[in-house]
Amino acid sequence: MNFKSLLNNEQLLTILHNVLTNESTINKVSNVSINGEDYSYNQYSLLIVMDLVIKYQIIISDETYHSDFLSKLNNIITNYQSHQDLIIKCNSLLLELTSKKLNLKMTSRENKQLILKHIYNRYIINGYCFHSFPSVFKKDVEENGLISKIDKKEVYDLKKINYIFDHHNYKNLISKNLNSKSTPLYITDSPAMAYYYAFRSPEYMAELTSLSKYYNYIEDYDKSAYYLKDYQKCKSNLVSLCKHVNMTTKEENTVLKSFDRRWSSLKLSDSAPCIAFIKRSDLAKNSLPNINEIIEMVDEVELPILLSKITDSKYPVIRRYSDIDPLDLTVITMPSYKEIKNYHKKSKEELVDNIEIVEKRRRFNLRNAYSYGNASVLALSGLLFISLGLTLSIILKVLGG
């Protein structure tokens, strides 16, 4: 899986930046609430686009099509009318590129079925599920793989924090089960949610610094502080929360010292979001019982909807209680929220010029972006597209931080 050349591509990073900073919708709030968190319209658009990027890499997996993909993706993100419209256009682009790769026009019933069968083969039979974690774990996991383990120092710090907030009637500020003697690995089949959790993991730090429901009681705090991994803003948020509940000086100092230890241990200021790609076949999630029924519907149902029936999340949360060998994983370092937000915004002229340059300089000898990762982090869940209603909804259930 040669994903590195696409993720480091200037055109892709520019597109992601433009999605996240789109001025026409930057103050708009999405209708979807994730974990009780009001999610901005642009942030949600970013998840949809990254969902497409990961699916494109799995299904097409050919640098030959990068230029065409990026050019058409750029057109999509400048012309979509709603999140539903964005999803349909993303699905249509995947179908178009698959059609082109197979040299099959989407006209006859047989060709449509062959295109859907190819996508099913690439994305489901030979596809991946995902586990997200911060980059501090990469080196350890290259040697040991994904291991379900409990960090005693982490639990000690988090129990102290929860105890103090509980004392002030702020129950379970950190939702992680701190009394469990074992913890499973949480895996999802949704690229969008894998990416969502990749830049907010570990979940307990996101809750502690800006994303807990209790921050809704504070008028002025930085909602993006943890996404940006901004130490000063995260600590300032936590100080505000401590003062809001009227902690004693001793209690506040205990909370802040525990926070500092966790931040330093996780090296969050320099953290990058990582996703482990795990073969569906290793998890027995590589088939759909109704695939024949889906393929038979090509004359009755629009192809973008049938595509969603194949590729949308069926296993939002998979609990794995056994370790995963490093040789069974491919870990990809993803663009961080901070990198995307701060990326140099290129003009349309620069974007077109660069796409043409990439087209002329196609390279096929780039090294694979392989490494292996682990973290005993959070619950993941899926992005579900309810195709008949053309409605997008996110179903999330946090099972541990």
Buried (B, 14 or more C-beta within 10 A) or exposed (E): EBBBBBBEBBBBBBBBBBBBBBEEBEEEEBEBEBBEBEBBBBBBBBBBBBBBBBBBBBBBBBBEBBBBBBBBBBEBBEEBEEBBEBBBBBBBBBBBBBBBBEEBEBEEEEBBBBBBBBBBEBBBBEBBBBBBBBBBBBEBBBEBBBBBBEBEEBBEBBBBBBEBBEEBEBEBBBBBEBEEEEBBBBBBBBBBBBBBBBBBBBBBBBBBBBBBBBBEEEEEBBBBBBBBBBBEBBBBBBBBBBEBBEBEEEBBEBBBEBBEBBBEEBEBEEBBBBBBBBBBBBBEBBEBEEBEEBBBBBEEBBBBBBBBBBBBBBBBBBEBEEBBEBEBBBBBBBBBBBBBBEBEEBEEEBBBEBBEEBBEEEEEEEEEBBBBBBBBBBBBBBBBBEBEEBEBEBBBEBBBB
